Amino acid sequence: MSNADALVPDRSCGTCTLCCKVMGVRELNKPAGTWCTHCDPRRGCGIYETRPSGCREFFCTWRIEASIPEWFRPLTSKLVLAVEQQGRRLAIHVDPGTPQAWRQEPYYRQLKVWAQEAVATNRQVIVRLGKRMIAVLPDCDVDVGVVGEDETVVTAARQTPSGLAYTAYRAKVADLLGGGT
């Protein structure tokens, strides 16, 4: 089943093109956080019929998952939700024009709920501001900085006298796979 087959019936992009700004598109060498040169924010994609597969296959999580509240509509929230790393990460791509949008209510409160659920199942909630990543954890938020193509974000918990404390850091993928020096 394709992502298009799983769309929530009452949700459409409409005039929203925020994914064309916040998401990176490897096939077009388009970095995250900048408008795609093929997008007119008022009219949509200028190469829609021939757009790359990364664009064809992408639908934000708000369009796919009915349990995501209506108020997370990207045009309203200035946040594009995307599932990454084979379902192990919920990424919140933030419009660089409103970098604090994710900290506003009711969004921040919901991110904290998702973070609590995520740590229980070894998943992550990550805010993406371009290449910069912030791990949203139950007890804190950790700005891990710019994460390179060869890096990932690792989250961990440790027991303290007052309960679990969480942390996050960048790590080289090769080191995690045992290929580092």
N, C-alpha and C positions, 0 to 999 in steps of 0.2 A: 504494500500500500504506500503511495506517495504522500508527501505532506499535504498536497492539494486535496487528496481524498479525505483528509482528517480535519478540514477546516470547520470551525464553528459556524453553523448556518447563518446566524444573525450578525456576523462580524465581517466587515470588509475594510480594505485599506481606505476606500473613499479618496479623499484628497491628501491623505498622509503619504509623505515620501521620506520620513525621518530615517528609515533604514538606509536610504541612499546617502545620508550624511554621516551617521554614526558608525556604520559597519565598514570594515575594510573589504576590498574585493581584489583578491590576488590576481585573477585573470586580467584585470584592468590596471594593475599596479596602483590601485587607489587606496591610500591610507585611511584608517579609521579616523573619524572626527572632521573630515572635510567633505564638502559636497562632491558627488560624482560629476564629472564634466558632462556626462550625458543626461543629467537630471535637471529639469526645470521644476523647482519646488511648487510652482503654481499649476503645472501641466503634466508632470510625471516624466517617465523615462523616454528619452529621444531614440533609444535603440531597443525598445521593448521587444520587438519581434526577433531580434538577433542578440539579445542580451546573453551574457555568459551563464553557464550552468549554475555557478554559485548564486547568482541572482534569481534564476528560474526556480531553483529548489528551495530558496529561503522564504519562510513565512515566520513572522514573529510569534512568540509563544502566546501572546494575547489572541492571535487569530486561530491558534491550534488547540488551546487548552481552555475549555469552558469554565474551569474553576478559577481562572485568573479574573479578578474583579474588573468590572466594566471601566472603573476609573483608572485602570492601567493602560487604557487606549493610548498609544504613543503620541498622537497629536495633542492629547490633553496633558499627559504626564511628563512628556519630554524624555521618556525612557523607552527603549526598545529591549524587550526581554527575549533572550535566545538561550536554548539549551545547547550546551557544548560538551565536549569530551565524552561522547557516547552516553549522555544523560547524567553524568556525574557532576555537572556544573550548571547552575543557572547564572547566566551573565546578564547584567543590567547595563546596557550601553546607554550612556548619558549624553544628551545633546550638549556639546561644548558651549553653546550659547546660554545654557542654564545649568552650570556644573553642580549646583547644590540641589537640583530637583530631587534627587534620590533621598536627600535628608529631610524633605518636607513630608508632612503628614497628609494623607494616611499611608504614603508609600514606605516611609522608614519603618514604621511599626510593622507593616506586613513583611518587609525584608528581614526584620529580626525574628518574626515567627518562622519564616522559611529557613533562616539560618539555624534555628534551634532544631527544626526537623532534619535539616541537612546533616548536621554533625552526628546525629543518631544513626545515619545510614552511610557515613563516609562519603558524603557529597559536599559541595561548596556553593556558596552564594558570593559572587564576585561582581563588584561594580567596575565597569570599564569606562575610563575617561581617555579615549584614544588608546595609546599603548600602556598607559598607567593603569594599575589594578589596585583595588582596595578590597580586601577580604572582609565580608560582613560576618561576624561571629556572634554567638549569643551574648557574650559579655563585653565585646569591644569591636572596633573596626581597625584593621591594620592596613595602612598604606604601604604596599610592598614595592611601589615605584614602577618604573618602566620595565616591563617583562619582555625579554628578547624572544626571538623565534625559537631559540634552542633552550628556552627556560619554561618553567611552569610554576604555579603557586602551590605550595604545600601547606596544609593546615594540620595542626596537632593540638592535642589536649594533654594537660597534666593535672594530676590531683594535687590540690593544695589544702591546707587546713580548713579553708572556707568553701571548698568544693572544687569543681573543675574550672581550670583557667585555660583559655584558648590562645593560640598564637598562629601566625602565618608568616611565611617567608618565601623568597624566590629560590629556586634550585635548578641546576642544569639537568635537563632530561636524561642526558647520558650518564650523569652521576647516579641518578635514581635507578637507572637500568643496569648499573654496575659497569658501565663502559667508560667512566671517568678515570683520570689519572691521579 
